[in-house]
Amino acid sequence: MKIKKGDKVKVLSGKDKGKTGTVLRALPKEEKIVVEGVAMMKRHTRAKMEGQSGRIVESERAIHVSNVAKVEK
């Protein structure tokens, strides 16, 4: 993999096509990367204690390396 953590990339395909962001994590064995602000998913969490309410947490999903291109700084 030629893309590493901290690189600036542009998404070439998928629902986030055209977005740019920095690489937060690289997963070379799976050939995937996590890009800041791209491929967001929502996860519903249950209340931990009585009196608290559940919430929705948004986080980034990993996308395949072939769907991004490195952008020069």
C-alpha positions as CSV (number, residue, x, y, z in Angstrom):
1,M,0.0,0.0,0.0
2,K,1.3,3.4,-0.9
3,I,-1.1,5.4,1.2
4,K,-0.1,5.9,4.8
5,K,-1.5,7.6,7.9
6,G,-1.6,11.4,7.6
7,D,-1.7,11.4,3.8
8,K,-4.3,13.6,2.1
9,V,-6.6,11.6,-0.2
10,K,-9.6,12.2,-2.5
11,V,-12.4,9.7,-2.9
12,L,-12.9,8.4,-6.4
13,S,-16.0,6.3,-6.1
14,G,-19.0,5.6,-3.8
15,K,-21.5,7.8,-2.1
16,D,-18.7,10.2,-0.9
17,K,-17.2,10.6,-4.4
18,G,-15.3,13.9,-4.6
19,K,-14.7,14.4,-0.9
20,T,-11.1,14.9,0.4
21,G,-9.7,14.2,3.8
22,T,-6.7,12.9,5.8
23,V,-6.1,9.3,6.5
24,L,-6.7,8.5,10.2
25,R,-5.8,4.8,10.1
26,A,-4.3,2.4,7.6
27,L,-5.1,-1.3,7.6
28,P,-2.6,-2.9,5.2
29,K,-3.6,-6.5,5.6
30,E,-7.2,-5.7,4.6
31,E,-6.1,-3.1,2.1
32,K,-8.4,-0.5,3.7
33,I,-8.1,2.9,5.2
34,V,-10.1,5.2,7.4
35,V,-10.5,8.7,6.1
36,E,-11.6,11.7,8.2
37,G,-15.2,12.7,7.5
38,V,-15.8,10.0,4.8
39,A,-18.1,6.9,5.0
40,M,-19.8,8.0,8.2
41,M,-21.9,5.4,10.0
42,K,-24.4,5.8,12.8
43,R,-24.5,3.5,15.8
44,H,-27.3,3.5,18.3
45,T,-26.1,3.0,21.9
46,R,-28.2,2.0,24.9
47,A,-28.3,4.0,28.1
48,K,-25.6,2.8,30.6
49,M,-27.4,3.7,33.8
50,E,-30.9,4.6,34.8
51,G,-31.7,8.3,34.2
52,Q,-29.4,8.5,31.2
53,S,-30.7,8.4,27.7
54,G,-29.4,6.4,24.7
55,R,-27.6,8.3,21.9
56,I,-26.5,8.0,18.4
57,V,-22.7,7.9,17.8
58,E,-21.3,8.8,14.4
59,S,-17.9,7.3,13.3
60,E,-15.9,6.7,10.1
61,R,-15.9,3.3,8.4
62,A,-13.0,1.8,6.5
63,I,-13.0,2.1,2.7
64,H,-10.9,0.2,0.2
65,V,-7.6,1.7,-1.0
66,S,-8.6,1.4,-4.7
67,N,-11.4,3.9,-4.2
68,V,-9.1,6.8,-3.2
69,A,-6.3,8.7,-4.8
70,K,-3.4,10.5,-3.1
71,V,-3.6,14.3,-3.3
72,E,-0.4,16.4,-3.4
73,K,0.0,18.8,-0.4
